[in-house]
Amino acid sequence: MHPALIISSFCELKSKEVVNLCNGCLLGCISDIEFNVCTGEIISIILPGNGILASLSSKNRICIPWRDIERIGKDAVLVRFNAPEKKE
């Protein structure tokens, strides 16, 4: 874990907006985290997808691996994330 990525609580983390450094897009706010129950390490952060009912469905959610997080700042989380291509 990067020393700059220390957070005190999930509530603090989920109040931050996520910005993709690859394209400058605002991806949204963190809605959940995925962690390894054996080690307690965070595996990924999860953002809801787009749309009105996005928070109710896991279909379009964005899962960003912890290794793709560059910085966690006071107001935002900066990530380098190349989203997989959507299949039509």
Biopython code that builds the backbone (N, CA, C, O; Angstrom):
import numpy as np
from Bio.PDB.StructureBuilder import StructureBuilder

atoms = [
    (1, "MET", "N", (0.841, -1.179, 0.000)),
    (1, "MET", "CA", (0.000, 0.000, 0.000)),
    (1, "MET", "C", (0.884, 1.239, 0.000)),
    (1, "MET", "O", (1.867, 1.312, 0.738)),
    (2, "HIS", "N", (0.529, 2.209, -0.830)),
    (2, "HIS", "CA", (1.260, 3.465, -0.879)),
    (2, "HIS", "C", (1.053, 4.230, 0.420)),
    (2, "HIS", "O", (-0.074, 4.296, 0.909)),
    (3, "PRO", "N", (2.109, 4.812, 0.999)),
    (3, "PRO", "CA", (1.926, 5.579, 2.228)),
    (3, "PRO", "C", (0.984, 6.764, 2.034)),
    (3, "PRO", "O", (0.310, 7.170, 2.981)),
    (4, "ALA", "N", (0.923, 7.326, 0.829)),
    (4, "ALA", "CA", (0.049, 8.475, 0.579)),
    (4, "ALA", "C", (-1.416, 8.064, 0.485)),
    (4, "ALA", "O", (-2.293, 8.925, 0.415)),
    (5, "LEU", "N", (-1.691, 6.774, 0.483)),
    (5, "LEU", "CA", (-3.064, 6.300, 0.301)),
    (5, "LEU", "C", (-3.702, 5.832, 1.596)),
    (5, "LEU", "O", (-4.626, 5.019, 1.566)),
    (6, "ILE", "N", (-3.233, 6.326, 2.728)),
    (6, "ILE", "CA", (-3.802, 5.924, 4.004)),
    (6, "ILE", "C", (-5.081, 6.719, 4.251)),
    (6, "ILE", "O", (-5.095, 7.945, 4.145)),
    (7, "ILE", "N", (-6.147, 6.007, 4.580)),
    (7, "ILE", "CA", (-7.422, 6.651, 4.863)),
    (7, "ILE", "C", (-7.873, 6.234, 6.251)),
    (7, "ILE", "O", (-7.458, 5.192, 6.758)),
    (8, "SER", "N", (-8.716, 7.040, 6.860)),
    (8, "SER", "CA", (-9.128, 6.715, 8.214)),
    (8, "SER", "C", (-10.425, 5.911, 8.269)),
    (8, "SER", "O", (-10.623, 5.132, 9.202)),
    (9, "SER", "N", (-11.317, 6.085, 7.281)),
    (9, "SER", "CA", (-12.580, 5.347, 7.308)),
    (9, "SER", "C", (-13.195, 5.269, 5.924)),
    (9, "SER", "O", (-12.858, 6.047, 5.032)),
    (10, "PHE", "N", (-14.103, 4.316, 5.760)),
    (10, "PHE", "CA", (-14.819, 4.189, 4.499)),
    (10, "PHE", "C", (-15.707, 5.405, 4.263)),
    (10, "PHE", "O", (-15.851, 5.855, 3.127)),
    (11, "CYS", "N", (-16.298, 5.936, 5.321)),
    (11, "CYS", "CA", (-17.146, 7.134, 5.181)),
    (11, "CYS", "C", (-16.354, 8.292, 4.594)),
    (11, "CYS", "O", (-16.867, 9.045, 3.767)),
    (12, "GLU", "N", (-15.104, 8.436, 5.022)),
    (12, "GLU", "CA", (-14.244, 9.493, 4.482)),
    (12, "GLU", "C", (-13.951, 9.232, 2.999)),
    (12, "GLU", "O", (-13.968, 10.161, 2.191)),
    (13, "LEU", "N", (-13.686, 7.990, 2.647)),
    (13, "LEU", "CA", (-13.356, 7.630, 1.268)),
    (13, "LEU", "C", (-14.553, 7.815, 0.341)),
    (13, "LEU", "O", (-14.396, 8.334, -0.764)),
    (14, "LYS", "N", (-15.736, 7.405, 0.766)),
    (14, "LYS", "CA", (-16.891, 7.446, -0.144)),
    (14, "LYS", "C", (-17.420, 8.857, -0.391)),
    (14, "LYS", "O", (-18.260, 9.053, -1.269)),
    (15, "SER", "N", (-16.943, 9.833, 0.365)),
    (15, "SER", "CA", (-17.376, 11.208, 0.123)),
    (15, "SER", "C", (-16.528, 11.903, -0.945)),
    (15, "SER", "O", (-16.792, 13.055, -1.289)),
    (16, "LYS", "N", (-15.518, 11.215, -1.468)),
    (16, "LYS", "CA", (-14.607, 11.816, -2.445)),
    (16, "LYS", "C", (-15.010, 11.459, -3.876)),
    (16, "LYS", "O", (-15.480, 10.353, -4.147)),
    (17, "GLU", "N", (-14.816, 12.426, -4.792)),
    (17, "GLU", "CA", (-15.062, 12.176, -6.206)),
    (17, "GLU", "C", (-13.836, 11.496, -6.803)),
    (17, "GLU", "O", (-12.713, 11.711, -6.348)),
    (18, "VAL", "N", (-14.061, 10.674, -7.825)),
    (18, "VAL", "CA", (-12.977, 9.947, -8.483)),
    (18, "VAL", "C", (-12.743, 10.565, -9.857)),
    (18, "VAL", "O", (-13.672, 10.699, -10.654)),
    (19, "VAL", "N", (-11.488, 10.942, -10.128)),
    (19, "VAL", "CA", (-11.109, 11.553, -11.400)),
    (19, "VAL", "C", (-10.103, 10.638, -12.087)),
    (19, "VAL", "O", (-9.123, 10.199, -11.485)),
    (20, "ASN", "N", (-10.369, 10.360, -13.370)),
    (20, "ASN", "CA", (-9.478, 9.517, -14.161)),
    (20, "ASN", "C", (-8.394, 10.388, -14.802)),
    (20, "ASN", "O", (-8.703, 11.269, -15.605)),
    (21, "LEU", "N", (-7.137, 10.147, -14.455)),
    (21, "LEU", "CA", (-6.031, 10.926, -14.998)),
    (21, "LEU", "C", (-5.752, 10.600, -16.465)),
    (21, "LEU", "O", (-5.079, 11.375, -17.144)),
    (22, "CYS", "N", (-6.253, 9.476, -16.965)),
    (22, "CYS", "CA", (-6.020, 9.101, -18.363)),
    (22, "CYS", "C", (-6.768, 10.015, -19.333)),
    (22, "CYS", "O", (-6.275, 10.321, -20.418)),
    (23, "ASN", "N", (-7.985, 10.452, -18.922)),
    (23, "ASN", "CA", (-8.779, 11.279, -19.832)),
    (23, "ASN", "C", (-9.401, 12.504, -19.161)),
    (23, "ASN", "O", (-10.119, 13.263, -19.812)),
    (24, "GLY", "N", (-9.140, 12.702, -17.889)),
    (24, "GLY", "CA", (-9.660, 13.858, -17.174)),
    (24, "GLY", "C", (-11.118, 13.767, -16.784)),
    (24, "GLY", "O", (-11.676, 14.743, -16.282)),
    (25, "CYS", "N", (-11.753, 12.630, -16.997)),
    (25, "CYS", "CA", (-13.184, 12.474, -16.711)),
    (25, "CYS", "C", (-13.449, 12.302, -15.222)),
    (25, "CYS", "O", (-12.689, 11.652, -14.504)),
    (26, "LEU", "N", (-14.532, 12.894, -14.786)),
    (26, "LEU", "CA", (-15.042, 12.671, -13.443)),
    (26, "LEU", "C", (-15.883, 11.399, -13.505)),
    (26, "LEU", "O", (-16.872, 11.344, -14.235)),
    (27, "LEU", "N", (-15.498, 10.389, -12.751)),
    (27, "LEU", "CA", (-16.170, 9.094, -12.812)),
    (27, "LEU", "C", (-17.325, 8.979, -11.826)),
    (27, "LEU", "O", (-18.207, 8.140, -12.006)),
    (28, "GLY", "N", (-17.331, 9.802, -10.795)),
    (28, "GLY", "CA", (-18.385, 9.743, -9.784)),
    (28, "GLY", "C", (-17.786, 9.539, -8.408)),
    (28, "GLY", "O", (-16.575, 9.656, -8.219)),
    (29, "CYS", "N", (-18.638, 9.236, -7.457)),
    (29, "CYS", "CA", (-18.198, 9.009, -6.077)),
    (29, "CYS", "C", (-18.185, 7.513, -5.775)),
    (29, "CYS", "O", (-18.935, 6.740, -6.369)),
    (30, "ILE", "N", (-17.343, 7.131, -4.867)),
    (30, "ILE", "CA", (-17.203, 5.727, -4.481)),
    (30, "ILE", "C", (-18.465, 5.281, -3.750)),
    (30, "ILE", "O", (-18.940, 5.959, -2.839)),
    (31, "SER", "N", (-19.002, 4.134, -4.158)),
    (31, "SER", "CA", (-20.201, 3.617, -3.512)),
    (31, "SER", "C", (-19.909, 2.397, -2.646)),
    (31, "SER", "O", (-20.681, 2.071, -1.744)),
    (32, "ASP", "N", (-18.790, 1.724, -2.921)),
    (32, "ASP", "CA", (-18.475, 0.499, -2.178)),
    (32, "ASP", "C", (-17.004, 0.181, -2.353)),
    (32, "ASP", "O", (-16.324, 0.787, -3.181)),
    (33, "ILE", "N", (-16.516, -0.761, -1.579)),
    (33, "ILE", "CA", (-15.157, -1.272, -1.743)),
    (33, "ILE", "C", (-15.209, -2.795, -1.743)),
    (33, "ILE", "O", (-16.127, -3.402, -1.191)),
    (34, "GLU", "N", (-14.222, -3.387, -2.361)),
    (34, "GLU", "CA", (-14.066, -4.837, -2.355)),
    (34, "GLU", "C", (-12.773, -5.116, -1.611)),
    (34, "GLU", "O", (-11.749, -4.491, -1.890)),
    (35, "PHE", "N", (-12.809, -6.046, -0.670)),
    (35, "PHE", "CA", (-11.601, -6.329, 0.089)),
    (35, "PHE", "C", (-11.411, -7.822, 0.294)),
    (35, "PHE", "O", (-12.353, -8.610, 0.207)),
    (36, "ASN", "N", (-10.178, -8.184, 0.564)),
    (36, "ASN", "CA", (-9.808, -9.564, 0.816)),
    (36, "ASN", "C", (-10.112, -9.861, 2.281)),
    (36, "ASN", "O", (-9.521, -9.240, 3.164)),
    (37, "VAL", "N", (-11.013, -10.788, 2.557)),
    (37, "VAL", "CA", (-11.412, -11.071, 3.934)),
    (37, "VAL", "C", (-10.300, -11.724, 4.747)),
    (37, "VAL", "O", (-10.294, -11.626, 5.974)),
    (38, "CYS", "N", (-9.368, -12.383, 4.083)),
    (38, "CYS", "CA", (-8.261, -13.028, 4.804)),
    (38, "CYS", "C", (-7.200, -12.030, 5.247)),
    (38, "CYS", "O", (-6.675, -12.127, 6.356)),
    (39, "THR", "N", (-6.886, -11.073, 4.384)),
    (39, "THR", "CA", (-5.809, -10.132, 4.686)),
    (39, "THR", "C", (-6.314, -8.766, 5.141)),
    (39, "THR", "O", (-5.575, -8.005, 5.766)),
    (40, "GLY", "N", (-7.578, -8.456, 4.828)),
    (40, "GLY", "CA", (-8.135, -7.151, 5.155)),
    (40, "GLY", "C", (-7.729, -6.059, 4.185)),
    (40, "GLY", "O", (-8.060, -4.894, 4.405)),
    (41, "GLU", "N", (-7.018, -6.402, 3.113)),
    (41, "GLU", "CA", (-6.574, -5.410, 2.132)),
    (41, "GLU", "C", (-7.696, -5.055, 1.165)),
    (41, "GLU", "O", (-8.505, -5.901, 0.786)),
    (42, "ILE", "N", (-7.725, -3.787, 0.777)),
    (42, "ILE", "CA", (-8.699, -3.339, -0.215)),
    (42, "ILE", "C", (-8.229, -3.817, -1.586)),
    (42, "ILE", "O", (-7.071, -3.621, -1.954)),
    (43, "ILE", "N", (-9.128, -4.443, -2.338)),
    (43, "ILE", "CA", (-8.818, -4.947, -3.679)),
    (43, "ILE", "C", (-9.207, -3.917, -4.731)),
    (43, "ILE", "O", (-8.461, -3.677, -5.680)),
    (44, "SER", "N", (-10.388, -3.303, -4.556)),
    (44, "SER", "CA", (-10.851, -2.329, -5.541)),
    (44, "SER", "C", (-11.876, -1.387, -4.924)),
    (44, "SER", "O", (-12.480, -1.666, -3.888)),
    (45, "ILE", "N", (-12.046, -0.251, -5.614)),
    (45, "ILE", "CA", (-13.123, 0.669, -5.253)),
    (45, "ILE", "C", (-14.205, 0.511, -6.316)),
    (45, "ILE", "O", (-13.912, 0.223, -7.477)),
    (46, "ILE", "N", (-15.444, 0.701, -5.913)),
    (46, "ILE", "CA", (-16.566, 0.480, -6.821)),
    (46, "ILE", "C", (-17.378, 1.756, -6.919)),
    (46, "ILE", "O", (-17.722, 2.378, -5.914)),
    (47, "LEU", "N", (-17.677, 2.133, -8.160)),
    (47, "LEU", "CA", (-18.491, 3.305, -8.443)),
    (47, "LEU", "C", (-19.752, 2.848, -9.155)),
    (47, "LEU", "O", (-19.707, 1.904, -9.944)),
    (48, "PRO", "N", (-20.889, 3.508, -8.887)),
    (48, "PRO", "CA", (-22.095, 3.124, -9.613)),
    (48, "PRO", "C", (-21.946, 3.509, -11.080)),
    (48, "PRO", "O", (-21.195, 4.426, -11.412)),
    (49, "GLY", "N", (-22.645, 2.825, -11.935)),
    (49, "GLY", "CA", (-22.627, 3.157, -13.358)),
    (49, "GLY", "C", (-23.448, 4.397, -13.633)),
    (49, "GLY", "O", (-23.838, 5.114, -12.711)),
    (50, "ASN", "N", (-23.708, 4.646, -14.896)),
    (50, "ASN", "CA", (-24.506, 5.810, -15.293)),
    (50, "ASN", "C", (-25.985, 5.479, -15.281)),
    (50, "ASN", "O", (-26.370, 4.315, -15.388)),
    (51, "GLY", "N", (-26.803, 6.491, -15.152)),
    (51, "GLY", "CA", (-28.252, 6.315, -15.223)),
    (51, "GLY", "C", (-28.933, 6.550, -13.893)),
    (51, "GLY", "O", (-28.295, 6.589, -12.841)),
    (52, "ILE", "N", (-30.234, 6.704, -13.964)),
    (52, "ILE", "CA", (-31.036, 7.029, -12.784)),
    (52, "ILE", "C", (-31.014, 5.903, -11.752)),
    (52, "ILE", "O", (-30.916, 6.165, -10.554)),
    (53, "LEU", "N", (-31.103, 4.674, -12.198)),
    (53, "LEU", "CA", (-31.147, 3.533, -11.279)),
    (53, "LEU", "C", (-29.807, 2.833, -11.146)),
    (53, "LEU", "O", (-29.759, 1.666, -10.759)),
    (54, "ALA", "N", (-28.728, 3.514, -11.456)),
    (54, "ALA", "CA", (-27.400, 2.897, -11.460)),
    (54, "ALA", "C", (-27.009, 2.333, -10.106)),
    (54, "ALA", "O", (-26.367, 1.285, -10.039)),
    (55, "SER", "N", (-27.380, 3.003, -9.032)),
    (55, "SER", "CA", (-26.990, 2.533, -7.707)),
    (55, "SER", "C", (-27.717, 1.251, -7.305)),
    (55, "SER", "O", (-27.303, 0.580, -6.360)),
    (56, "LEU", "N", (-28.787, 0.906, -8.005)),
    (56, "LEU", "CA", (-29.541, -0.300, -7.690)),
    (56, "LEU", "C", (-29.082, -1.519, -8.482)),
    (56, "LEU", "O", (-29.507, -2.639, -8.199)),
    (57, "SER", "N", (-28.230, -1.312, -9.460)),
    (57, "SER", "CA", (-27.794, -2.407, -10.330)),
    (57, "SER", "C", (-26.277, -2.524, -10.337)),
    (57, "SER", "O", (-25.565, -1.520, -10.316)),
    (58, "SER", "N", (-25.795, -3.750, -10.367)),
    (58, "SER", "CA", (-24.352, -3.959, -10.457)),
    (58, "SER", "C", (-23.915, -4.128, -11.911)),
    (58, "SER", "O", (-22.728, -4.302, -12.190)),
    (59, "LYS", "N", (-24.869, -4.077, -12.829)),
    (59, "LYS", "CA", (-24.588, -4.321, -14.243)),
    (59, "LYS", "C", (-23.578, -3.330, -14.828)),
    (59, "LYS", "O", (-22.633, -3.745, -15.498)),
    (60, "ASN", "N", (-23.761, -2.048, -14.589)),
    (60, "ASN", "CA", (-22.911, -1.027, -15.194)),
    (60, "ASN", "C", (-21.902, -0.422, -14.235)),
    (60, "ASN", "O", (-21.299, 0.609, -14.533)),
    (61, "ARG", "N", (-21.714, -1.055, -13.085)),
    (61, "ARG", "CA", (-20.805, -0.465, -12.106)),
    (61, "ARG", "C", (-19.369, -0.451, -12.619)),
    (61, "ARG", "O", (-18.986, -1.249, -13.474)),
    (62, "ILE", "N", (-18.595, 0.469, -12.077)),
    (62, "ILE", "CA", (-17.186, 0.607, -12.449)),
    (62, "ILE", "C", (-16.355, 0.092, -11.285)),
    (62, "ILE", "O", (-16.477, 0.580, -10.161)),
    (63, "CYS", "N", (-15.514, -0.892, -11.555)),
    (63, "CYS", "CA", (-14.659, -1.500, -10.541)),
    (63, "CYS", "C", (-13.213, -1.091, -10.852)),
    (63, "CYS", "O", (-12.665, -1.493, -11.878)),
    (64, "ILE", "N", (-12.605, -0.306, -9.984)),
    (64, "ILE", "CA", (-11.252, 0.184, -10.216)),
    (64, "ILE", "C", (-10.299, -0.503, -9.244)),
    (64, "ILE", "O", (-10.437, -0.350, -8.031)),
    (65, "PRO", "N", (-9.335, -1.257, -9.765)),
    (65, "PRO", "CA", (-8.374, -1.941, -8.884)),
    (65, "PRO", "C", (-7.604, -0.946, -8.017)),
    (65, "PRO", "O", (-7.277, 0.153, -8.464)),
    (66, "TRP", "N", (-7.321, -1.334, -6.789)),
    (66, "TRP", "CA", (-6.598, -0.485, -5.847)),
    (66, "TRP", "C", (-5.252, -0.038, -6.423)),
    (66, "TRP", "O", (-4.803, 1.077, -6.158)),
    (67, "ARG", "N", (-4.613, -0.902, -7.205)),
    (67, "ARG", "CA", (-3.302, -0.564, -7.782)),
    (67, "ARG", "C", (-3.384, 0.598, -8.778)),
    (67, "ARG", "O", (-2.366, 1.219, -9.084)),
    (68, "ASP", "N", (-4.583, 0.898, -9.284)),
    (68, "ASP", "CA", (-4.760, 1.994, -10.237)),
    (68, "ASP", "C", (-4.966, 3.349, -9.565)),
    (68, "ASP", "O", (-5.063, 4.372, -10.243)),
    (69, "ILE", "N", (-5.034, 3.358, -8.234)),
    (69, "ILE", "CA", (-5.187, 4.624, -7.515)),
    (69, "ILE", "C", (-3.818, 5.286, -7.411)),
    (69, "ILE", "O", (-2.857, 4.691, -6.924)),
    (70, "GLU", "N", (-3.752, 6.538, -7.884)),
    (70, "GLU", "CA", (-2.510, 7.311, -7.822)),
    (70, "GLU", "C", (-2.403, 8.096, -6.519)),
    (70, "GLU", "O", (-1.364, 8.076, -5.860)),
    (71, "ARG", "N", (-3.477, 8.783, -6.152)),
    (71, "ARG", "CA", (-3.485, 9.622, -4.957)),
    (71, "ARG", "C", (-4.890, 9.718, -4.380)),
    (71, "ARG", "O", (-5.884, 9.713, -5.106)),
    (72, "ILE", "N", (-4.945, 9.803, -3.071)),
    (72, "ILE", "CA", (-6.184, 10.122, -2.387)),
    (72, "ILE", "C", (-5.946, 11.470, -1.729)),
    (72, "ILE", "O", (-5.153, 11.594, -0.796)),
    (73, "GLY", "N", (-6.648, 12.477, -2.233)),
    (73, "GLY", "CA", (-6.489, 13.824, -1.710)),
    (73, "GLY", "C", (-7.613, 14.200, -0.779)),
    (73, "GLY", "O", (-8.469, 13.379, -0.448)),
    (74, "LYS", "N", (-7.601, 15.454, -0.358)),
    (74, "LYS", "CA", (-8.623, 15.955, 0.560)),
    (74, "LYS", "C", (-10.016, 15.901, -0.061)),
    (74, "LYS", "O", (-10.994, 15.589, 0.619)),
    (75, "ASP", "N", (-10.101, 16.209, -1.369)),
    (75, "ASP", "CA", (-11.407, 16.284, -2.029)),
    (75, "ASP", "C", (-11.660, 15.225, -3.088)),
    (75, "ASP", "O", (-12.809, 14.989, -3.463)),
    (76, "ALA", "N", (-10.596, 14.577, -3.580)),
    (76, "ALA", "CA", (-10.769, 13.662, -4.714)),
    (76, "ALA", "C", (-9.799, 12.496, -4.654)),
    (76, "ALA", "O", (-8.778, 12.533, -3.966)),
    (77, "VAL", "N", (-10.158, 11.457, -5.402)),
    (77, "VAL", "CA", (-9.294, 10.291, -5.598)),
    (77, "VAL", "C", (-8.866, 10.318, -7.058)),
    (77, "VAL", "O", (-9.710, 10.350, -7.953)),
    (78, "LEU", "N", (-7.561, 10.306, -7.301)),
    (78, "LEU", "CA", (-7.030, 10.327, -8.665)),
    (78, "LEU", "C", (-6.631, 8.912, -9.050)),
    (78, "LEU", "O", (-5.885, 8.246, -8.333)),
    (79, "VAL", "N", (-7.143, 8.460, -10.202)),
    (79, "VAL", "CA", (-6.860, 7.101, -10.669)),
    (79, "VAL", "C", (-6.332, 7.134, -12.096)),
    (79, "VAL", "O", (-6.611, 8.067, -12.849)),
    (80, "ARG", "N", (-5.579, 6.125, -12.458)),
    (80, "ARG", "CA", (-5.185, 5.887, -13.852)),
    (80, "ARG", "C", (-5.889, 4.598, -14.244)),
    (80, "ARG", "O", (-5.443, 3.494, -13.928)),
    (81, "PHE", "N", (-7.008, 4.777, -14.945)),
    (81, "PHE", "CA", (-7.888, 3.644, -15.217)),
    (81, "PHE", "C", (-8.287, 3.627, -16.677)),
    (81, "PHE", "O", (-8.884, 4.580, -17.179)),
    (82, "ASN", "N", (-7.957, 2.546, -17.353)),
    (82, "ASN", "CA", (-8.401, 2.346, -18.739)),
    (82, "ASN", "C", (-9.592, 1.409, -18.686)),
    (82, "ASN", "O", (-9.445, 0.203, -18.489)),
    (83, "ALA", "N", (-10.773, 1.980, -18.865)),
    (83, "ALA", "CA", (-12.003, 1.206, -18.804)),
    (83, "ALA", "C", (-12.043, 0.215, -19.949)),
    (83, "ALA", "O", (-11.647, 0.546, -21.067)),
    (84, "PRO", "N", (-12.519, -1.009, -19.686)),
    (84, "PRO", "CA", (-12.676, -1.979, -20.764)),
    (84, "PRO", "C", (-13.673, -1.479, -21.803)),
    (84, "PRO", "O", (-14.633, -0.781, -21.474)),
    (85, "GLU", "N", (-13.437, -1.839, -23.043)),
    (85, "GLU", "CA", (-14.357, -1.445, -24.119)),
    (85, "GLU", "C", (-15.715, -2.091, -23.906)),
    (85, "GLU", "O", (-15.804, -3.267, -23.552)),
    (86, "LYS", "N", (-16.774, -1.314, -24.125)),
    (86, "LYS", "CA", (-18.136, -1.842, -23.994)),
    (86, "LYS", "C", (-18.492, -2.596, -25.257)),
    (86, "LYS", "O", (-18.257, -2.116, -26.366)),
    (87, "LYS", "N", (-19.062, -3.781, -25.084)),
    (87, "LYS", "CA", (-19.501, -4.587, -26.231)),
    (87, "LYS", "C", (-20.936, -4.205, -26.566)),
    (87, "LYS", "O", (-21.810, -4.198, -25.700)),
    (88, "GLU", "N", (-21.159, -3.895, -27.811)),
    (88, "GLU", "CA", (-22.505, -3.495, -28.268)),
    (88, "GLU", "C", (-23.332, -4.709, -28.565)),
    (88, "GLU", "O", (-24.491, -4.585, -28.960)),
]
sb = StructureBuilder()
sb.init_structure("model")
sb.init_model(0)
sb.init_chain("A")
sb.init_seg("    ")
for serial, (resi, resn, name, xyz) in enumerate(atoms, 1):
    if name == "N":
        sb.init_residue(resn, " ", resi, " ")
    sb.init_atom(name, np.array(xyz, "f"), 0.0, 1.0, " ", f" {name:<3s}", serial, name[0])
structure = sb.get_structure()
